[in-house]
Amino acid sequence: MVYRPFQSTYYDARMQAQPALLRARAPYLVKNTITGATIVGIVIGISISQDEFEDVIVPEEPLKRPQAPSATESVRQAVEARK
């Protein structure tokens, strides 16, 4: 006996759509296509648009932060403190 995950009148044994399924989907084909194209257009439009940062003040020179001592310096200081 052949295993079938489900019994459906919309698909045949090779899992191809039957005419009943195609008839049931037909009224929604144009609406779904337009909706899908609109969503894709919005996503592409958002991804393509670029933000202008003209109102952001950028400092001429980056801020210099004091550097933390390196690991070897920390170890050396700890050894000297132990003596």
KAZI-V227390 format. One record per residue. N is the residue number from 0. RES is the residue in one letter. PSI is psi in radians with two decimals (* if undefined). OMEGA is omega in whole degrees, -180 to 180 (none if undefined). Layout:
# KAZI-V227390
n: (N N)
res: (RES RES)
psi: (PSI PSI)
omega: (OMEGA OMEGA)
This chain:
# KAZI-V227390
n: (0 1 2 3 4 5 6 7 8 9 10 11 12 13 14 15 16 17 18 19 20 21 22 23 24 25 26 27 28 29 30 31 32 33 34 35 36 37 38 39 40 41 42 43 44 45 46 47 48 49 50 51 52 53 54 55 56 57 58 59 60 61 62 63 64 65 66 67 68 69 70 71 72 73 74 75 76 77 78 79 80 81 82)
res: (M V Y R P F Q S T Y Y D A R M Q A Q P A L L R A R A P Y L V K N T I T G A T I V G I V I G I S I S Q D E F E D V I V P E E P L K R P Q A P S A T E S V R Q A V E A R K)
psi: (2.35 2.31 2.27 2.22 -0.51 2.78 2.22 2.49 -0.12 -0.29 2.53 -2.97 -0.46 0.20 0.64 2.55 2.37 2.84 -0.54 -0.69 -0.75 -0.68 -0.66 -0.55 -0.34 -0.78 -0.38 -0.06 -0.87 -0.78 -0.78 -0.63 -0.78 -0.76 -0.78 -0.74 -0.65 -0.79 -0.77 -0.72 -0.72 -0.77 -0.78 -0.71 -0.70 -0.72 -0.48 -0.59 2.50 2.49 2.43 2.27 0.66 -0.46 -0.04 2.26 2.15 2.14 2.61 -0.60 2.35 2.63 2.41 2.12 2.49 2.35 2.43 2.60 2.54 2.96 -0.68 -0.63 -0.68 -0.73 -0.75 -0.75 -0.67 -0.68 -0.75 -0.60 -0.52 -0.45 *)
omega: (-178 179 175 -177 178 176 -179 176 -180 -179 177 -177 179 179 174 -177 177 179 179 178 179 177 -179 -179 -173 -178 -176 -174 -177 -179 -180 178 179 179 179 179 178 180 179 178 179 -180 179 179 179 -177 -179 -177 -179 180 177 -179 -178 -177 180 180 -179 178 -177 -180 180 178 178 178 176 -177 176 179 -179 -178 -179 177 179 179 -179 179 179 179 180 180 180 -175 none)
